[in-house]
Amino acid sequence: MERVFNIIKAEDFNFALTNLLIDLYSSQYEKYFDELFLDENEINKLTDEELDKLTKVAAIIEYVGNRQPRAKLYDWIYSASLKLEEPYVPGAPKESVARIKRIFSAPKEFSLRNVFFDEKTLKPV
């Protein structure tokens, strides 16, 4: 639970997400997925900003976890509370073709939550 809270409360959220991705794609990924437990009751206690961040974290965890053979995915990542009202499409202007393309081609882990990261930024180097 601590790892998840550290990410959503981090001073630099994007840096915390980058570190999470590095861990989830590492050779020791099973250990890092095990650290991502969160009591679902805690979701209801989060501020709107924290809930927004947790939604993005859940999308990333599920996306990577579905591609790692022995990743442990906890029930909290599937919470109905983890969906943004407005599409989140970082780096794509609101009226752009790139934004529309990303929304229509997004993997289910993202589209279910209204979070649309560029998949290329989520892949290991």
Secondary structure, 3 states (H helix, E strand, C coil): CHHHHHHHCCCCHHHHHHHHHHHHCCCCHHHHHHCCCCCHHHHHHCCHHHHHHHHHHHHHHHHHHCCCCCCCCCHHHHCCCCCCCCCECCCCCCCCHHHHHHHHHCCHHHHCCCECCCHHHHCCC
